[in-house]
Amino acid sequence: MYGFVNYALELLVIQTFGEETWETIKKNAEVQMEGQFLVRQIYEDELTYNLIFAAVEVLNIPANTILELFGKTFFEFCQDSGYDKILQVLGATPRDFLQNLDALHDHLGTLYPGMKAPSFRCTERPEDGALVLHYYSDRPGLEHIVIGIVKTVASKLHDTEVEIEILKTKEECDHVQFLITEKSGPERPLPLQIDEIETLSLEPKVSATTFCRVFPFHIMFDRDLKIVQTGSTVARVIPKVTEDNCRVTDILDPIRPHLELTFENILSHINTIYVLKTRYGVMQVDAPPEYRFMRLKGQMLYVPESDFVVFLGYPSVMNLDDLTRRGLYISDIPLHDATRDLVLMSEQFEADYKLTRNLEILTDKLQQTYRELDSEKKKTDELLYSVLPISVANELRHRRPVPARRYDSVTLLFSGIYGFSAYCAANADSNGAMKIVKMLNKLYTKFDDLTDPKLNPNIYKVETVGDKYMAVSGLPEPCISHAKNIAKLALDMMELGSSVIFDGSPVVSSLRFEFLMEF
């Protein structure tokens, strides 16, 4: 699954619930990454599902609600990413938009390699003509994203409110079916009624040979799907079509829309973009196995004079290399066919896409390096500030000299544990030594909290050596109440020391303090 899906979910959570909530969701989903998801990077589907499950748990919101909100955010993300114009021209009504949605997904699936795009098709409910949307996807449980997208599309693009009901789930059939009804919206003009034009002559004006040359990728078949005519290029790369009684289903499988290829189904979906794929082994081409097939994309047209259906298609390929490896040439595509331009544009798009993807990956690496450098800088600063006063450390960080200063009045505090040498002698083995180390660590950690410059700016911890703890007040920043500050620190140290136990007795009973005041 491409990263723009995960990125849209990230936008939803951050914009609605805050960045801290998103970090919690990533942690619960065991997503070990910093920064944002790369839009053009492919991620495992499991990662997306884990994020959704974690969001349900952290936000305490039903999964269906989150998925609908995600569908809304995903549509807005697509608009902001430059797809707003193509989304607007898909249709003037929600019904027209949905009927062309499958063609858009097939186009995107061609542009973005590896994309497993879903498929859509529309039908009408027989009893009332209500719109039924059929949704096919290899990823289960995401149908409520479609609901969120369709509601947002109807509201933002067509100023229409729609109600969506799930008619059938994937457990009931092989796909999900939605019933879509419009609640409110602008009145639409009735379609123009065009009278059928009388046929002037039944005699053919174009010979079959000329037609096959002008439309080299067409396939014409009867009600039994028996092929009666094909384009010149199709006959060259798929010789099987020239055999007697060859049927469309013998050489082609439907990719879009998801329906069984029958004459009746084709007539009921005559205004749908069709994508057909050749079956394995029918193409006569000297190429690797992954190129021994061809996707044909186009439309079905009903020919009432002969009761035939003609499929007018063109090869759906990524670039020129993709075209030639299948035994085709740019000359196989007629000059009047816009497919020539599409193939050449796809060549340029692929180059731009690779450049953009590489830039995105490089940007992410630079951001990761910056985060690592910033983390190391913070560690260096913490170490620097732990051994030097803040004012002195700031000067050193900016590579400025620190001149010697004279202080007329300061107060120093020395604390020590009475009989510490005897303690060490009585606990000379490894277990005893570890007991003393743990006791000192616990005691002086509490003392460090008291001398934290953020909480007690008038106290500066000088150092600890063995059981000795040294602090000073009145430097490096002069303070007139330095004696009072040190006295209060000693009392607080006595109070905290009572919570540290060594050999059954509080350490505070063994603490001894010495004060040195200089004027």
C-alpha positions, 0 to 999 in steps of 0.5 A: 500500500502506498504511503499516501494512505498512511500519511492521510491517516496521520493527517487525520489523527494529528489535525483532530487529536494532536501529535502526541496522540499520533505518537501513542498510536504509532507506539501501540502499533509497533511502528518503529519510524520517525518523521512522516510516511513517504507518499511514494513509498510502498508499505506493507498492508499489515502496517496500515491495519495495525495503525487502524487497530491502534487508533481504535484502541487509543481514541476509543472510537468505533472502527467504522467511524474512524474509517469514514473520517479517514475517507473524508481526510483522504479525499481532501488530501487528494485535492490538496495534492493536485488531483482536484481538477481531475476529480471535478471533471469525472462527473457532474453528479455523484452518479456520473462521478462513480461511473467514471471512478473505476477508470480513474483507479485503473489509470492511477494503477498504471501510473503507480507501479505496484498499486493494488487499486480497488475496482468499482462498477455501478448498477441500478436496483430493478425495483426503483432504479436506485444507484448500487455501487459495487466495490471490489478489493483484495483488502477486507474491512475497508468499505467504510473508507468508501462511504466516507469518500463518497459522502465527501465527494457528493458534498464538496463537488456536487453540493449533494447530501447522500445516504449510503447503506451496505446491501451486501458484505464480502461475506455474503458475496465476493464484493461489497454492495452499497445503496446510494440515495440522494437526500438533497441537492441542486435540480439537474436538467433532464437529458436531451432526447435524441431521435434515432437517425434513419440509416441512409444506406445499408451498404458498407462505406468502409471495407473490413480490411480498411477498418481493421487497419484503422482500428488495429486493436479492435475486437468484434464479436456476436452474442455467443462472444464468437470473434468475427473480426479483429484489428490487424495488430491483435491478429499479429500478436494473438494468432489464436483469434484467427481460429474458427469458433474462437471466443473472446473469453478464450483469449481475454479475461476481464480486469475492469469492471468486475463482471462475467463477460456475457453479451447481456452483461456488456450491454448493461454496462455499455458506458463503462471503461473496460480493461481486458487482459490476455490469457497466459500463452495466447500471445506469440512474443519472445519476451520474459514471462512477465511480459507475455500478456497485454492489457487492452483498455477501451470501450464497448460499442453495440452495432445494431445493424449486425447485432454485434459488439465491437471493443475499441481498445488500445494497449495499456502500457507504462512506457515505450519499453513496456510497449516494445517488450510485448512485441508492439511498436509505436507504429502499431498505434494509429496517428489519430489515436491519442494513445501515442501521446499517452505512451510518450507522456507516460515515459516522461511521467515515469522519469519525473516520478522516479526523480520525485520519489528519489528526492522524497527518499533523500529528503527523509534521509536528510531529516533523519540525519538532522534528527540524529544530529539534534539528538547528539547535540542535546546529549552533548549539551546535557553533559556540558551543563552537568559539569559546568554552570549554565552561564559558563557553558553557554559561553563555551558553546559559542566559542567565546572566552570565559574570563576569571571572576572574583566573588566577594561573598559565597557559601560552600556546603560539604556533606559526607557520611559519617563512618563511610570508611567503616561501611566500606571496610565492612562491605568489602566483597562484591555484593557489599560494594554494590550495596554501597554504590546503589545507596550512594546513587539513590542518595545523590540522585535525590540531592541532585533534584534539590540542586537542579538549576531549573528548580533552584537557580541560586544553588550550583552543584560542584561535584561528588567524590566518594561520599562527599557532596559539594554545593555552592551558593553565590556563584557563578551568579552573585546572590546576597542570600547565599548563606540562607540558600545553603542552610535550606539546602542542608535541611532539605537534604536531611529530610530526603536522606531519611528515605534512604535505608542502609543496613536497616538504618536511615542514612540521614542519621550518619550525614555530617555537614560542613559549611564554609563561608567566605567574605 
